[in-house]
Amino acid sequence: MGYGIGAFLLALGLILALAVQDAISGVDLTTAGWILAAVGAIALVLTAVTLNSRGRGSRIRTTSTHSDGSQTVRETRSDLG
């Protein structure tokens, strides 16, 4: 989802849950607000975890020069978790 949508849902949910006093027939705005706030918070956490896990690991590039002058490049990646 991304940080933007997560923050939007969290803010909208908190506004509905804490600040809106109106009523819609058949809809509990307070409960809907808390649900949206929870979904927004989960979206923020999942986005942070996903973006953090992409940067983990290391890449090692090894260049070998052969006797005929040609080179071989080998790249290996190790994941840390």
C-alpha positions in Angstrom: 0.0 0.0 0.0 2.6 2.6 1.0 3.0 5.1 3.7 0.6 7.6 2.1 -2.4 5.3 2.1 -1.6 3.9 5.5 -1.4 7.4 7.0 -4.6 8.5 5.2 -6.5 5.5 6.5 -5.2 6.1 10.0 -6.1 9.8 10.0 -9.5 9.2 8.5 -10.2 6.5 11.0 -9.2 8.5 14.0 -11.3 11.5 12.8 -14.3 9.2 12.4 -13.7 7.5 15.7 -13.0 10.6 17.9 -14.3 13.7 16.2 -17.4 13.0 14.2 -20.7 13.3 16.2 -23.1 12.7 13.3 -25.0 9.5 12.8 -25.8 7.5 9.7 -28.7 5.1 9.9 -27.4 1.5 10.2 -23.7 2.6 10.4 -21.7 3.0 13.6 -19.2 5.7 12.6 -17.1 5.1 15.8 -16.6 1.5 15.0 -15.9 2.1 11.4 -13.4 4.7 12.4 -11.5 2.4 14.7 -11.5 -0.3 12.0 -10.0 2.2 9.5 -7.5 3.4 12.0 -6.4 -0.2 12.7 -6.1 -1.0 8.9 -4.1 2.2 8.5 -1.7 1.3 11.3 -1.3 -2.2 10.0 -0.5 -0.8 6.5 2.1 1.5 7.9 3.8 -1.4 9.8 3.7 -3.7 6.8 5.1 -1.0 4.6 8.0 -0.3 7.0 8.8 -4.1 7.3 8.6 -4.7 3.6 10.8 -1.7 2.7 13.3 -2.6 5.4 13.6 -6.2 4.3 14.5 -5.3 0.8 17.7 -3.6 1.8 19.0 -6.5 3.8 21.7 -8.7 2.6 25.0 -8.0 0.8 26.3 -8.4 -2.6 29.9 -9.5 -3.3 31.4 -8.9 -6.8 34.5 -10.9 -7.6 36.5 -10.2 -10.8 39.0 -12.8 -12.0 41.5 -12.0 -14.7 42.7 -15.0 -16.7 46.1 -15.5 -18.3 44.7 -14.6 -21.8 43.6 -11.2 -20.5 39.9 -12.0 -20.3 37.9 -11.3 -17.2 35.1 -13.1 -15.4 32.8 -11.3 -13.1 30.9 -13.2 -10.5 28.3 -11.7 -8.2 26.9 -13.4 -5.2 24.2 -12.3 -2.8 23.8 -13.3 0.8 20.5 -12.7 2.6 20.7 -11.9 6.2 17.4 -13.0 7.5 
